[in-house]
């Protein structure tokens, strides 16, 4: 950018603000002290005096850490280290209306890869009750394309149950976050397509097959999605 007054090119400012530096120092402090969730932090005045900065600067840096869920303030206890909700930020922004097409496609690709990788946990933690419920959902799938909205719901119910069967809460939350993206992209299909391996086929593999059988079956189930990638 050209500076009219000096006649020189404007150079980008690369120096960190004081709040940036204090935030970095605080992160280093937490790591060096090996503080864990529930451990107390020094008071604002102590931090400001130790670092030689104003309380306002410290307060801004602490506010950033608080927004990230790294610290929290408790009555009587003061500031303590917290266990951040790593999925919370994703939940707030994963809306197809605010995401560009390239990112939407990449998120969808991530979902495809995740589902092929579910086999290990599914075969470790599956129960007869889970498989019976999954089979009940699968039997609702129409042999023909049927109504588009029904198909999307059926896909969500079936794959959501698979994630639930893994027993991994973070995976389940991540799947819940991907639902709007999944529904949006599937709704763009002019003609609904069912993979070579159906939901009922996947249930049968869970009953009598192996982990590798399931991985191959899921790959074929999602093949029409992979065929669109480039």
ABEGO torsion letter per residue (X at the ends): XBBAAAGBBBBBBABBBAAAAAAAAAAAAAAAAGBBBGBBBBBAAAAAAAAGBBAAAAAAAAAAAAAAGABBBBBGAEBBBBBBBAAAAAAAABBAAABBAAAAAAAAAAAAAAAAAAAAAAAAABBAAAAAAAAAAAAABBABAEBAAAAAAAAAAAAAAAAAAAGBAAAAAAAAAAAAAAAAAAAABABBBBBABBAAAAAAAAAABBAAAAAAAAAAAAAAAAAABX
